[in-house]
Amino acid sequence: MYGALWRVLPGPWWVRALILLVAVAAILTACVFWVFPWVDTLVAPQDVTVDG
Amino acid sequence: MTDLVKRRRPRPRRRVTVVGVLGELLITAGLLVLAFLGYQVWLGDIIVGNQLNTEASEQGSEWGEDYSDVPPSEEGDPALTESPPVGVAPANAQRFANLIIPRFGGDYYRPIAEGVGTTDVLNKGNIGHYPTTQMPGALGNFALASHRSSGGGNFHDLHQLHVGDHIYVETSDGWYQYTFRNLEYVRPTGVGVIAPVPQADGVEPSERFITLTTCNPFFSTAERIIAYGVYDSFYPRAGGVPAEIATNVQGAG
């Protein structure tokens, strides 16, 4: 899968590496600001109050 | 020459197999889970916490707009300390105060909203005010709940409080200064901690308390960790910001 992706990308190796680096950064940014906060509300302890 | 060029054949391609793709997907998923853990235990609360600090300080400087040239004060106002102003609780989920605890850092500045609903108050990074408890300044207990981790981790360091540490509640009127007294660990059903006189059911209050509740241990809901404080004094806006929290308040404004 990643091998195929590497072959599909244009340019010399360093251009491909740069493209992948930018793509990974974009994916991680999206995760940190949108995906992870949402997942957090599903898995983090939600109950912090005292009640009878 | 042509022979040499011909001989340079492309590298043989590895065939794409189902198992190969599946393996790569699993490795990717593993890395994402790892990234999420990093977010949950570390990065997330930094990002959300900074956001909350900014929001609270914006609210604080809006309240303090007319008093921006008043120098910080070492002492509260004696007359107002005896009978501090008591606000009216706002509608559910509405922010009405900020919490400042110097022990938690010179930039710690977090919003307090009415109610302790999980989705409408706490998950939005607010510290929630138990609506059945008193407002700051009133005789009785000003009881708060917030996340220990996630959602900004407002009460992440609750166990780090030392006896004598100050806890400040900021409203549009000024600053209520409380002194931290002690910690207590209770079961989730231990509602006595938010009674007007904590753990003294039915007793008429003659003092002003603050109670902070959150979950314990980290990433668990098995217990609650409780921090108690007792009211000391009131700093009106016209008298200046308490010197101890001048960096929290003015570093922002």
Chai-1 contact restraints between the chains, C-beta under 6 A:
chainA,res_idxA,chainB,res_idxB,connection_type,confidence,min_distance_angstrom,max_distance_angstrom,comment,restraint_id
A,M1,B,V21,contact,1.0,0.0,6.0,A-B,restraint_1
A,M1,B,E24,contact,1.0,0.0,6.0,A-B,restraint_2
A,Y2,B,E24,contact,1.0,0.0,6.0,A-B,restraint_3
A,V32,B,Y39,contact,1.0,0.0,6.0,A-B,restraint_4
A,F36,B,F36,contact,1.0,0.0,6.0,A-B,restraint_5
A,F36,B,Y39,contact,1.0,0.0,6.0,A-B,restraint_6
A,D40,B,S150,contact,1.0,0.0,6.0,A-B,restraint_7
A,T41,B,N123,contact,1.0,0.0,6.0,A-B,restraint_8
A,A44,B,S150,contact,1.0,0.0,6.0,A-B,restraint_9
A,P45,B,C215,contact,1.0,0.0,6.0,A-B,restraint_10
A,P45,B,F219,contact,1.0,0.0,6.0,A-B,restraint_11
A,P45,B,T221,contact,1.0,0.0,6.0,A-B,restraint_12
A,Q46,B,T118,contact,1.0,0.0,6.0,A-B,restraint_13
A,D47,B,T221,contact,1.0,0.0,6.0,A-B,restraint_14
A,V48,B,A145,contact,1.0,0.0,6.0,A-B,restraint_15
A,V48,B,H147,contact,1.0,0.0,6.0,A-B,restraint_16
A,V48,B,T214,contact,1.0,0.0,6.0,A-B,restraint_17
A,V48,B,C215,contact,1.0,0.0,6.0,A-B,restraint_18
A,T49,B,V116,contact,1.0,0.0,6.0,A-B,restraint_19
A,T49,B,A145,contact,1.0,0.0,6.0,A-B,restraint_20
A,V50,B,G190,contact,1.0,0.0,6.0,A-B,restraint_21
A,V50,B,V191,contact,1.0,0.0,6.0,A-B,restraint_22
A,V50,B,V193,contact,1.0,0.0,6.0,A-B,restraint_23
A,V50,B,T213,contact,1.0,0.0,6.0,A-B,restraint_24
A,V50,B,R224,contact,1.0,0.0,6.0,A-B,restraint_25
A,G52,B,T189,contact,1.0,0.0,6.0,A-B,restraint_26
A,G52,B,V191,contact,1.0,0.0,6.0,A-B,restraint_27
